[in-house]
Amino acid sequence: MLPRLEDRDRLFINKFVYHISAIKRGDVVVFRYPRDLEKSYIKRVIALPGDHLRIDHGTVWLNGNGRLSAMFPRSTAMTDRWPRWLCPQVTIS
């Protein structure tokens, strides 16, 4: 798994697969930005429902493990501290 997408990278989007298979950690998903349906967001899934996620001075903690930080280049690392939160269950339509 490559750590990031670069500008002008091309993606093949398969919307059908999520009707027969669940989204997994590491998948890249595309969805419409809710406040402006003209825009699409492209994001990598790093946490699933029931996971505990926390960001602490550039270290991304998932279920108490800080190994996810290697996925993010240092130039984009957040220096803020976010509280731990439980990823909610969502419905994909």
N, C-alpha and C positions, 0 to 999 in steps of 0.2 A: 504494500500500500504506500503510495507516494504521500508525503506529508501535506502537500498543498497543490491547488490548481494555480496555474499561471495565467496571466492575461492572454487572451486569444487562444487558449486551449479549447479543443473541441470536445463535445460530449455527445454521446448517443443516449437518449432518454427512452427508457422502457417503462411506461406507466402501467402496463398490464401485469407485470410481474408481482406487484404488491396486492393484486386481487387473489393470488394463489400462494403467496409466500410473505412472511412477516419481514418488516424492516429490521436489519441487523446492525450492530455496532460496526462502524467503518464504512457503511454504505454512503454514497453521495446521493442526496435527494434534491429535487427541484420543486419549489412551490411558489404560488403567487403571494406577494406581499399584501396582507389584508387591508392596509390603508390605501394602497394604490395598485389595483389589479392589473395595471399595465406593466408592472415590474415583477420579475421573477427572482427569487433567491435561490442560490446554490449553496448547500451546506453539507458538511460531513456529520453523520450521526456519531456522537461520542458517548451518549448515555441513553439508556432505555428506561421504560416505566419501571419504577421500583428502585432504580439506582440512586445513590446519594452522590451529588456533585458539589464540589467546592473549588473556588479559585483563590489562591493565597499568594500574593506577590509573584505572579507569573507561573506558579506551579498549579497545574490542574489535577485535582484529586478526584478519583472515581472510586467510590466504596472504600475509602481509606487508603488508596494506593496512588502515589504521585507519578507513576510511569507515563501517563498520557502527555506530560509536558514535552516529551521528545517529538510529538506530532506538530508542535508549533514552533516556528522559527523565533529566535530571540528578539528579532526586530519587531515582532507583533505581540510579544508577551505583555500581558496586562500587569500593571504594577499595583492594581487595587487589590483589596481583600473583600471577597464576597462571602456571605455566610453559606453554610452547607444547606442544600435544599434537596427535597425528594422530587425526582422527575415524575410528573403526573401521567396518568393513562390518557391517551388521546385517541380519537377515531379518525381514520383516514377515509375520505369519501371520494 
